[in-house]
Every structure is written in structure tokens, then in C-alpha cells.
């Protein structure tokens, strides 16, 4: 589960860097919250 969390954190960080100025800041700010919820709800086998 920790690996999944780390992968998501890297993805979020890169999305924020790459898409800043393309997507609204509010959308990018909320990525962390949405992904955190997804990790909590996912069952990784």
C-alpha cells in the first residue's frame, strides 16, 4: 500500500508541474485530495 501511495504522490507532483497554467489551479490543488480518497477506497492485491 505504501508503494501505491508513493506512486500517486509522484504522479500528482508531476501533473501539477506539467499542467500548471493549462488546467485551473483549483483543479490541480484538489488532485491530492481525490487521489488520497481513491487510495483509501482501493483494494490493491
PDB file of N, CA, C and O in Angstrom, chain B, residues numbered from 101:
ATOM      1  N   UNK B 101       0.832  -1.194   0.000  1.00  0.00           N
ATOM      2  CA  UNK B 101       0.000   0.000   0.000  1.00  0.00           C
ATOM      3  C   UNK B 101       0.872   1.252   0.000  1.00  0.00           C
ATOM      4  O   UNK B 101       0.525   2.260  -0.616  1.00  0.00           O
ATOM      5  N   UNK B 102       1.998   1.182   0.689  1.00  0.00           N
ATOM      6  CA  UNK B 102       2.891   2.341   0.743  1.00  0.00           C
ATOM      7  C   UNK B 102       3.461   2.659  -0.637  1.00  0.00           C
ATOM      8  O   UNK B 102       3.626   3.827  -0.989  1.00  0.00           O
ATOM      9  N   UNK B 103       3.762   1.621  -1.417  1.00  0.00           N
ATOM     10  CA  UNK B 103       4.263   1.845  -2.774  1.00  0.00           C
ATOM     11  C   UNK B 103       3.234   2.582  -3.617  1.00  0.00           C
ATOM     12  O   UNK B 103       3.573   3.503  -4.360  1.00  0.00           O
ATOM     13  N   UNK B 104       1.988   2.178  -3.500  1.00  0.00           N
ATOM     14  CA  UNK B 104       0.920   2.833  -4.264  1.00  0.00           C
ATOM     15  C   UNK B 104       0.818   4.300  -3.874  1.00  0.00           C
ATOM     16  O   UNK B 104       0.651   5.160  -4.738  1.00  0.00           O
ATOM     17  N   UNK B 105       0.914   4.586  -2.609  1.00  0.00           N
ATOM     18  CA  UNK B 105       0.838   5.971  -2.133  1.00  0.00           C
ATOM     19  C   UNK B 105       1.987   6.797  -2.720  1.00  0.00           C
ATOM     20  O   UNK B 105       1.785   7.933  -3.150  1.00  0.00           O
ATOM     21  N   UNK B 106       3.186   6.220  -2.735  1.00  0.00           N
ATOM     22  CA  UNK B 106       4.339   6.934  -3.277  1.00  0.00           C
ATOM     23  C   UNK B 106       4.193   7.190  -4.776  1.00  0.00           C
ATOM     24  O   UNK B 106       4.540   8.268  -5.259  1.00  0.00           O
ATOM     25  N   UNK B 107       3.689   6.218  -5.499  1.00  0.00           N
ATOM     26  CA  UNK B 107       3.476   6.388  -6.938  1.00  0.00           C
ATOM     27  C   UNK B 107       2.469   7.493  -7.199  1.00  0.00           C
ATOM     28  O   UNK B 107       2.671   8.332  -8.077  1.00  0.00           O
ATOM     29  N   UNK B 108       1.393   7.495  -6.439  1.00  0.00           N
ATOM     30  CA  UNK B 108       0.364   8.526  -6.605  1.00  0.00           C
ATOM     31  C   UNK B 108       0.939   9.911  -6.290  1.00  0.00           C
ATOM     32  O   UNK B 108       0.660  10.874  -7.004  1.00  0.00           O
ATOM     33  N   UNK B 109       1.729  10.013  -5.239  1.00  0.00           N
ATOM     34  CA  UNK B 109       2.325  11.301  -4.878  1.00  0.00           C
ATOM     35  C   UNK B 109       3.229  11.827  -5.987  1.00  0.00           C
ATOM     36  O   UNK B 109       3.222  13.021  -6.285  1.00  0.00           O
ATOM     37  N   UNK B 110       4.007  10.936  -6.595  1.00  0.00           N
ATOM     38  CA  UNK B 110       4.865  11.348  -7.707  1.00  0.00           C
ATOM     39  C   UNK B 110       4.021  11.792  -8.895  1.00  0.00           C
ATOM     40  O   UNK B 110       4.311  12.814  -9.518  1.00  0.00           O
ATOM     41  N   UNK B 111       2.980  11.030  -9.211  1.00  0.00           N
ATOM     42  CA  UNK B 111       2.102  11.399 -10.320  1.00  0.00           C
ATOM     43  C   UNK B 111       1.454  12.764 -10.098  1.00  0.00           C
ATOM     44  O   UNK B 111       1.395  13.587 -11.012  1.00  0.00           O
ATOM     45  N   UNK B 112       0.979  12.993  -8.903  1.00  0.00           N
ATOM     46  CA  UNK B 112       0.330  14.272  -8.589  1.00  0.00           C
ATOM     47  C   UNK B 112       1.332  15.415  -8.732  1.00  0.00           C
ATOM     48  O   UNK B 112       1.024  16.449  -9.324  1.00  0.00           O
ATOM     49  N   UNK B 113       2.521  15.222  -8.191  1.00  0.00           N
ATOM     50  CA  UNK B 113       3.556  16.258  -8.263  1.00  0.00           C
ATOM     51  C   UNK B 113       3.882  16.591  -9.721  1.00  0.00           C
ATOM     52  O   UNK B 113       4.017  17.760 -10.081  1.00  0.00           O
ATOM     53  N   UNK B 114       4.004  15.572 -10.545  1.00  0.00           N
ATOM     54  CA  UNK B 114       4.314  15.795 -11.955  1.00  0.00           C
ATOM     55  C   UNK B 114       3.157  16.453 -12.698  1.00  0.00           C
ATOM     56  O   UNK B 114       3.376  17.341 -13.521  1.00  0.00           O
ATOM     57  N   UNK B 115       1.936  16.028 -12.418  1.00  0.00           N
ATOM     58  CA  UNK B 115       0.766  16.669 -13.036  1.00  0.00           C
ATOM     59  C   UNK B 115       0.753  18.155 -12.700  1.00  0.00           C
ATOM     60  O   UNK B 115       0.521  18.990 -13.574  1.00  0.00           O
ATOM     61  N   UNK B 116       0.998  18.481 -11.447  1.00  0.00           N
ATOM     62  CA  UNK B 116       0.982  19.884 -11.028  1.00  0.00           C
ATOM     63  C   UNK B 116       2.060  20.682 -11.739  1.00  0.00           C
ATOM     64  O   UNK B 116       1.831  21.834 -12.106  1.00  0.00           O
ATOM     65  N   UNK B 117       3.236  20.090 -11.941  1.00  0.00           N
ATOM     66  CA  UNK B 117       4.321  20.783 -12.638  1.00  0.00           C
ATOM     67  C   UNK B 117       4.034  20.934 -14.125  1.00  0.00           C
ATOM     68  O   UNK B 117       4.202  22.017 -14.685  1.00  0.00           O
ATOM     69  N   UNK B 118       3.609  19.869 -14.754  1.00  0.00           N
ATOM     70  CA  UNK B 118       3.416  19.862 -16.202  1.00  0.00           C
ATOM     71  C   UNK B 118       2.206  20.696 -16.620  1.00  0.00           C
ATOM     72  O   UNK B 118       2.268  21.429 -17.607  1.00  0.00           O
ATOM     73  N   UNK B 119       1.125  20.588 -15.886  1.00  0.00           N
ATOM     74  CA  UNK B 119      -0.138  21.200 -16.321  1.00  0.00           C
ATOM     75  C   UNK B 119      -0.465  22.535 -15.664  1.00  0.00           C
ATOM     76  O   UNK B 119      -1.557  23.069 -15.855  1.00  0.00           O
ATOM     77  N   UNK B 120       0.477  23.079 -14.889  1.00  0.00           N
ATOM     78  CA  UNK B 120       0.257  24.400 -14.296  1.00  0.00           C
ATOM     79  C   UNK B 120       0.099  25.421 -15.426  1.00  0.00           C
ATOM     80  O   UNK B 120       0.932  25.492 -16.329  1.00  0.00           O
ATOM     81  N   UNK B 121      -0.944  26.185 -15.367  1.00  0.00           N
ATOM     82  CA  UNK B 121      -1.222  27.167 -16.404  1.00  0.00           C
ATOM     83  C   UNK B 121      -2.098  26.625 -17.520  1.00  0.00           C
ATOM     84  O   UNK B 121      -2.630  27.391 -18.323  1.00  0.00           O
ATOM     85  N   UNK B 122      -2.250  25.301 -17.573  1.00  0.00           N
ATOM     86  CA  UNK B 122      -3.113  24.680 -18.576  1.00  0.00           C
ATOM     87  C   UNK B 122      -4.461  24.336 -17.940  1.00  0.00           C
ATOM     88  O   UNK B 122      -5.521  24.673 -18.466  1.00  0.00           O
ATOM     89  N   UNK B 123      -4.387  23.652 -16.788  1.00  0.00           N
ATOM     90  CA  UNK B 123      -5.585  23.352 -16.018  1.00  0.00           C
ATOM     91  C   UNK B 123      -5.738  24.406 -14.937  1.00  0.00           C
ATOM     92  O   UNK B 123      -4.746  24.988 -14.496  1.00  0.00           O
ATOM     93  N   UNK B 124      -6.953  24.659 -14.509  1.00  0.00           N
ATOM     94  CA  UNK B 124      -7.151  25.629 -13.419  1.00  0.00           C
ATOM     95  C   UNK B 124      -6.404  25.197 -12.154  1.00  0.00           C
ATOM     96  O   UNK B 124      -6.329  24.008 -11.844  1.00  0.00           O
ATOM     97  N   UNK B 125      -5.860  26.166 -11.436  1.00  0.00           N
ATOM     98  CA  UNK B 125      -5.128  25.880 -10.200  1.00  0.00           C
ATOM     99  C   UNK B 125      -5.984  25.104  -9.211  1.00  0.00           C
ATOM    100  O   UNK B 125      -5.490  24.204  -8.531  1.00  0.00           O
ATOM    101  N   UNK B 126      -7.254  25.446  -9.129  1.00  0.00           N
ATOM    102  CA  UNK B 126      -8.166  24.774  -8.191  1.00  0.00           C
ATOM    103  C   UNK B 126      -8.234  23.274  -8.482  1.00  0.00           C
ATOM    104  O   UNK B 126      -8.235  22.458  -7.561  1.00  0.00           O
ATOM    105  N   UNK B 127      -8.288  22.922  -9.755  1.00  0.00           N
ATOM    106  CA  UNK B 127      -8.320  21.514 -10.146  1.00  0.00           C
ATOM    107  C   UNK B 127      -7.046  20.805  -9.689  1.00  0.00           C
ATOM    108  O   UNK B 127      -7.107  19.727  -9.097  1.00  0.00           O
ATOM    109  N   UNK B 128      -5.912  21.408  -9.963  1.00  0.00           N
ATOM    110  CA  UNK B 128      -4.635  20.793  -9.592  1.00  0.00           C
ATOM    111  C   UNK B 128      -4.470  20.700  -8.082  1.00  0.00           C
ATOM    112  O   UNK B 128      -3.893  19.733  -7.585  1.00  0.00           O
ATOM    113  N   UNK B 129      -4.963  21.681  -7.351  1.00  0.00           N
ATOM    114  CA  UNK B 129      -4.885  21.650  -5.890  1.00  0.00           C
ATOM    115  C   UNK B 129      -5.706  20.499  -5.317  1.00  0.00           C
ATOM    116  O   UNK B 129      -5.340  19.908  -4.301  1.00  0.00           O
ATOM    117  N   UNK B 130      -6.820  20.186  -5.978  1.00  0.00           N
ATOM    118  CA  UNK B 130      -7.703  19.128  -5.477  1.00  0.00           C
ATOM    119  C   UNK B 130      -7.255  17.733  -5.863  1.00  0.00           C
ATOM    120  O   UNK B 130      -7.821  16.759  -5.368  1.00  0.00           O
ATOM    121  N   UNK B 131      -6.264  17.600  -6.722  1.00  0.00           N
ATOM    122  CA  UNK B 131      -5.792  16.273  -7.130  1.00  0.00           C
ATOM    123  C   UNK B 131      -5.354  15.447  -5.935  1.00  0.00           C
ATOM    124  O   UNK B 131      -5.706  14.272  -5.834  1.00  0.00           O
ATOM    125  N   UNK B 132      -4.602  16.034  -5.042  1.00  0.00           N
ATOM    126  CA  UNK B 132      -4.100  15.295  -3.878  1.00  0.00           C
ATOM    127  C   UNK B 132      -5.244  14.709  -3.064  1.00  0.00           C
ATOM    128  O   UNK B 132      -5.182  13.552  -2.648  1.00  0.00           O
ATOM    129  N   UNK B 133      -6.269  15.485  -2.839  1.00  0.00           N
ATOM    130  CA  UNK B 133      -7.402  15.032  -2.033  1.00  0.00           C
ATOM    131  C   UNK B 133      -8.134  13.888  -2.719  1.00  0.00           C
ATOM    132  O   UNK B 133      -8.477  12.892  -2.081  1.00  0.00           O
ATOM    133  N   UNK B 134      -8.374  14.031  -4.018  1.00  0.00           N
ATOM    134  CA  UNK B 134      -9.102  12.993  -4.758  1.00  0.00           C
ATOM    135  C   UNK B 134      -8.308  11.698  -4.824  1.00  0.00           C
ATOM    136  O   UNK B 134      -8.871  10.618  -4.647  1.00  0.00           O
ATOM    137  N   UNK B 135      -7.029  11.792  -5.071  1.00  0.00           N
ATOM    138  CA  UNK B 135      -6.202  10.604  -5.166  1.00  0.00           C
ATOM    139  C   UNK B 135      -6.059   9.923  -3.812  1.00  0.00           C
ATOM    140  O   UNK B 135      -6.035   8.694  -3.738  1.00  0.00           O
ATOM    141  N   UNK B 136      -5.966  10.690  -2.760  1.00  0.00           N
ATOM    142  CA  UNK B 136      -5.883  10.117  -1.413  1.00  0.00           C
ATOM    143  C   UNK B 136      -7.136   9.302  -1.111  1.00  0.00           C
ATOM    144  O   UNK B 136      -7.050   8.212  -0.546  1.00  0.00           O
ATOM    145  N   UNK B 137      -8.294   9.827  -1.487  1.00  0.00           N
ATOM    146  CA  UNK B 137      -9.544   9.105  -1.279  1.00  0.00           C
ATOM    147  C   UNK B 137      -9.561   7.824  -2.097  1.00  0.00           C
ATOM    148  O   UNK B 137     -10.028   6.789  -1.623  1.00  0.00           O
ATOM    149  N   UNK B 138      -9.056   7.889  -3.322  1.00  0.00           N
ATOM    150  CA  UNK B 138      -9.026   6.704  -4.177  1.00  0.00           C
ATOM    151  C   UNK B 138      -8.150   5.622  -3.581  1.00  0.00           C
ATOM    152  O   UNK B 138      -8.506   4.444  -3.625  1.00  0.00           O
ATOM    153  N   UNK B 139      -7.022   5.999  -3.028  1.00  0.00           N
ATOM    154  CA  UNK B 139      -6.117   5.015  -2.421  1.00  0.00           C
ATOM    155  C   UNK B 139      -6.795   4.346  -1.229  1.00  0.00           C
ATOM    156  O   UNK B 139      -6.712   3.131  -1.054  1.00  0.00           O
ATOM    157  N   UNK B 140      -7.459   5.147  -0.422  1.00  0.00           N
ATOM    158  CA  UNK B 140      -8.124   4.585   0.761  1.00  0.00           C
ATOM    159  C   UNK B 140      -9.230   3.610   0.368  1.00  0.00           C
ATOM    160  O   UNK B 140      -9.478   2.629   1.068  1.00  0.00           O
ATOM    161  N   UNK B 141      -9.888   3.884  -0.746  1.00  0.00           N
ATOM    162  CA  UNK B 141     -11.016   3.050  -1.166  1.00  0.00           C
ATOM    163  C   UNK B 141     -10.589   1.863  -2.035  1.00  0.00           C
ATOM    164  O   UNK B 141     -11.366   0.926  -2.218  1.00  0.00           O
ATOM    165  N   UNK B 142      -9.394   1.891  -2.558  1.00  0.00           N
ATOM    166  CA  UNK B 142      -8.936   0.821  -3.454  1.00  0.00           C
ATOM    167  C   UNK B 142      -8.435  -0.373  -2.665  1.00  0.00           C
ATOM    168  O   UNK B 142      -7.936  -0.250  -1.546  1.00  0.00           O
ATOM    169  N   UNK B 143      -8.582  -1.506  -3.273  1.00  0.00           N
ATOM    170  CA  UNK B 143      -8.027  -2.730  -2.703  1.00  0.00           C
ATOM    171  C   UNK B 143      -6.947  -3.198  -3.653  1.00  0.00           C
ATOM    172  O   UNK B 143      -7.228  -3.700  -4.741  1.00  0.00           O
ATOM    173  N   UNK B 144      -5.717  -3.030  -3.229  1.00  0.00           N
ATOM    174  CA  UNK B 144      -4.592  -3.446  -4.054  1.00  0.00           C
ATOM    175  C   UNK B 144      -4.174  -4.832  -3.629  1.00  0.00           C
ATOM    176  O   UNK B 144      -3.894  -5.079  -2.456  1.00  0.00           O
ATOM    177  N   UNK B 145      -4.135  -5.733  -4.586  1.00  0.00           N
ATOM    178  CA  UNK B 145      -3.794  -7.129  -4.281  1.00  0.00           C
ATOM    179  C   UNK B 145      -2.428  -7.440  -4.777  1.00  0.00           C
ATOM    180  O   UNK B 145      -1.954  -8.565  -4.617  1.00  0.00           O
TER     181      UNK B 145
END
